[in-house]
């Protein structure tokens, strides 16, 4: 049984935009990209329906972190690095092959 092909959002947007521009017919776009025309029409409808949201949406501000939170995260990173190094060394000692199973 064949598996379904998954398309990225960027690919869908690119094809939908070309369909909206109507420089090529849906059949021509389908042949060009190897996609069924019904899928292209669906992507086009979705793009048009969600287009207004892109103008209404307020830009999301990056979450601000306090200096205390940054220090806490750096400490956690340091702890994880030490643990990783310890486990890598222990693995080499136990397995005797540089950490890889025989």
Protein Blocks (a to p, Z undefined) as FASTA:
>chain_A
ZZdddddfklmmmmmmmmmnomacfklmmmmnopafklmmmmmmmmmmmmmmmmmpccdd
dddddfklmmmmmmmmmmmmmmmmmmmmmmmmmnonoopaZZ
